[in-house]
Amino acid sequence: MYVSVATQNAAPNVTRRSANYHPSVWGDHFLRYASDTTEIDTHSEQQHQQLKEEVKKMLGTVANKPSQQLNLIDAIQRLGVSYHFDTEIDSVLGHIYECCTSCDNKDD
């Protein structure tokens, strides 16, 4: 059985119905708005960096209160910005773990 190359590569003719959707009442307002927010000025960038440094200091200052540290870490994670503080969170959790395991070993 011989099949020509032209019939193998031919795409089937598919007809699709048009849904005739009504235009959105919002138009392209939000498409234009989203493109405007991609630019961040230097003042906002400096403010972001200052806030990040403040959170890093907060993670280190409540070192003797593990419950406050855990609450702060939970809040940071719930806000969705924990990726900025991965190393600090890991070190705080490691410190809390070491303190808890050393206290447990002393009781035995």
C-alpha angles and dihedrals in degrees: 000000000000121000120190120237092236093061093047095054097041113110117225114255106248120188116201127196118238114236094209093217117193115243115262118262088226094056113192094319094120093044090059092043093054093054091053094057097058092083116081119193122223094252092058091046091052091048090052091051092049091051091049090052090049091053090048089053090048090054090054101040099062092056095135094050109065094177091058091047091051091048090050092049090049091051092048091051093047090052088055097236099105092111088074091059104037096128094045093048091048092051093047092049090047091051092049090049092050092049093049095047093046090051091049092051092051092055092055 
